[in-house]
């Protein structure tokens, strides 16, 4: 798995805290990020998205 960005790591930390009381919780490396599964169902993913500049022609 690719290293996480700082904003992604903050989100993962928040998600862990929010989901901490779930009886069946699992974290999985998936979709290029960290996914959280409750009762073996995907509930949320923290993905690292890249910002790319796009050149636009004005002609």
KEZASE-102619 format. One line per field, with one value per residue: x, y, z of N, C-alpha, C, O in turn; residue number from 1. Coordinates in steps of 0.001 Angstrom, whole numbers, plus 500000, padded with zeros to 6 digits. Example, Ala and Ser with C-alpha at 12.3 -4.5 7.8 and 13.67 -1.06 7.14 Angstrom:
# residues 2
n.x = (513190, 512850)
n.y = (494310, 497750)
n.z = (507800, 507080)
ca.x = (512300, 513670)
ca.y = (495500, 498940)
ca.z = (507800, 507140)
c.x = (513200, 512900)
c.y = (496700, 500030)
c.z = (507800, 507870)
o.x = (514236, 513409)
o.y = (496681, 501138)
o.z = (508465, 508039)
k = (1, 2)
***
This chain:
# residues 59
n.x = (500838, 500470, 502210, 500475, 498937, 499202, 496615, 494967, 495781, 494918, 492154, 491786, 492432, 490335, 488154, 488680, 488254, 485520, 484352, 485044, 483437, 482076, 481115, 482158, 484708, 486850, 489880, 491030, 493398, 492575, 491411, 493449, 493739, 492666, 490231, 487219, 485467, 482400, 480843, 481631, 480912, 481531, 481920, 483122, 485771, 489069, 490673, 493600, 493774, 494949, 495824, 495642, 496894, 495148, 495558, 493964, 492773, 492266, 491226)
n.y = (498822, 502239, 504998, 506916, 510146, 513201, 514480, 512286, 510443, 511769, 511629, 508844, 508356, 509750, 508270, 505768, 506401, 507111, 504704, 502951, 501683, 499723, 496354, 494416, 495181, 495948, 496835, 497438, 497356, 498878, 499886, 501757, 503005, 503172, 501076, 500657, 498137, 496987, 494422, 492801, 494316, 496895, 500151, 502668, 504462, 505750, 507594, 508478, 511174, 512594, 515847, 517298, 519498, 520876, 521634, 524011, 524690, 527757, 528341)
n.z = (500000, 499268, 500835, 503309, 503076, 505000, 505474, 504862, 506813, 509122, 508703, 508789, 511465, 512726, 511762, 512914, 515608, 515551, 514807, 516774, 518706, 517396, 517221, 515424, 513636, 510965, 509400, 506131, 503515, 500617, 497404, 497000, 499411, 502830, 504018, 505881, 507467, 508680, 510329, 508199, 506000, 503727, 504855, 504734, 503068, 503241, 501104, 499215, 497312, 494321, 493302, 490238, 487876, 485196, 481863, 479923, 476766, 475127, 472705)
ca.x = (500000, 501225, 502190, 499335, 499201, 498817, 495154, 494399, 496060, 494002, 490835, 491818, 492391, 488963, 487277, 488924, 487579, 484072, 483908, 485663, 482453, 481470, 481573, 482940, 485336, 488082, 490515, 491577, 494003, 491700, 491156, 494529, 493593, 492311, 488787, 486707, 484353, 481633, 480116, 482061, 480362, 482289, 481144, 483789, 487180, 489869, 491520, 494530, 493495, 495952, 495348, 496417, 496566, 494729, 495739, 492787, 493036, 491264, 491231)
ca.y = (500000, 503491, 505737, 507810, 511574, 513708, 514588, 510943, 509850, 512413, 511051, 507468, 508460, 510129, 507136, 504759, 506849, 507046, 503320, 502140, 500919, 498671, 495049, 493704, 496211, 495503, 497775, 496707, 498152, 498662, 501046, 502727, 503696, 502335, 500901, 500165, 497224, 496653, 493177, 492348, 495181, 498130, 501325, 503911, 504365, 506980, 507502, 509567, 511674, 513517, 517014, 517472, 520703, 520578, 522741, 524213, 525537, 528823, 528787)
ca.z = (500000, 499192, 502098, 503440, 503194, 506326, 505602, 504863, 508118, 510084, 508471, 509302, 512926, 513090, 511486, 513959, 516832, 515342, 514651, 517832, 519483, 516573, 517712, 514409, 512807, 510320, 508465, 505001, 502448, 499473, 496550, 497151, 500694, 503976, 504084, 507158, 507284, 509882, 510056, 506874, 504949, 503552, 505260, 504352, 502667, 503284, 499924, 498920, 495970, 493798, 492573, 489017, 487117, 483840, 480926, 479091, 475604, 475018, 471340)
c.x = (500884, 501180, 501016, 499789, 498765, 497293, 494468, 494610, 495162, 492596, 490766, 491720, 490984, 487994, 487455, 488182, 486060, 483542, 484383, 484672, 481756, 482004, 482442, 483459, 486633, 488566, 491206, 492220, 493228, 491518, 492239, 494453, 493311, 490791, 488406, 485465, 483722, 480760, 480370, 481423, 481166, 481416, 481785, 485236, 487830, 490895, 492451, 494280, 494563, 495262, 496243, 495938, 496198, 494911, 494497, 493146, 491905, 491144, 490252)
c.y = (501242, 504210, 506709, 509265, 512026, 513867, 513220, 510284, 510458, 511835, 509627, 507468, 508801, 508970, 506030, 505124, 506723, 505616, 502400, 501265, 499828, 497309, 494279, 494741, 495668, 496591, 496971, 497695, 497840, 499963, 502121, 503520, 502700, 502288, 500307, 499331, 496934, 495461, 492690, 493115, 496471, 499317, 502629, 503620, 505725, 506858, 508701, 509993, 512666, 514687, 517188, 518729, 520292, 521831, 522833, 525121, 526567, 529280, 528170)
c.z = (500000, 500538, 502129, 503552, 504592, 506461, 505639, 506222, 509200, 509942, 509013, 510820, 513404, 512868, 512524, 515238, 516696, 515308, 515780, 518593, 518666, 517014, 516719, 513421, 512240, 509378, 507374, 504030, 501173, 498703, 496671, 498444, 501798, 504060, 505430, 506888, 508637, 509525, 508633, 505717, 504912, 503938, 504814, 503957, 502777, 502169, 499826, 497487, 495566, 493131, 491368, 488321, 485700, 482982, 480052, 477922, 475498, 473570, 470525)
o.x = (501922, 500223, 500618, 500873, 498041, 496727, 493496, 493701, 494698, 491922, 489773, 490995, 490493, 487116, 486476, 487560, 485390, 482416, 484143, 485049, 480930, 483214, 483362, 482756, 487412, 487778, 491872, 491653, 493214, 491476, 491949, 495044, 493677, 490136, 489170, 484545, 484418, 480027, 479457, 481393, 481447, 480311, 481079, 485847, 487219, 491865, 492132, 494551, 495020, 494235, 497468, 494740, 496865, 494475, 494040, 493747, 490741, 490983, 490159)
o.y = (501278, 504052, 507253, 509563, 511308, 513431, 513030, 509629, 509749, 511581, 509254, 506655, 508217, 508722, 505425, 504272, 506275, 505353, 501193, 500199, 499089, 497134, 493568, 495135, 495016, 497195, 495970, 498751, 496703, 501035, 503298, 504594, 501528, 503325, 499555, 499752, 496670, 495489, 492229, 492628, 497067, 499479, 503600, 502666, 506741, 506109, 509795, 509238, 513475, 514525, 517220, 518982, 519457, 522925, 521829, 526182, 526261, 530466, 528472)
o.z = (500660, 501295, 501099, 504053, 505282, 507464, 506370, 506732, 510092, 510940, 509638, 511394, 514370, 513694, 512960, 515873, 517626, 515731, 515736, 519078, 519202, 517162, 517123, 512490, 512935, 508650, 507640, 503752, 500702, 499306, 496458, 498552, 501706, 504162, 506035, 506186, 509617, 508536, 507949, 504587, 505952, 503420, 504543, 504440, 502447, 502281, 500291, 496553, 496374, 492472, 491488, 488197, 485088, 483339, 479506, 478094, 475754, 473280, 469336)
k = (1, 2, 3, 4, 5, 6, 7, 8, 9, 10, 11, 12, 13, 14, 15, 16, 17, 18, 19, 20, 21, 22, 23, 24, 25, 26, 27, 28, 29, 30, 31, 32, 33, 34, 35, 36, 37, 38, 39, 40, 41, 42, 43, 44, 45, 46, 47, 48, 49, 50, 51, 52, 53, 54, 55, 56, 57, 58, 59)
***
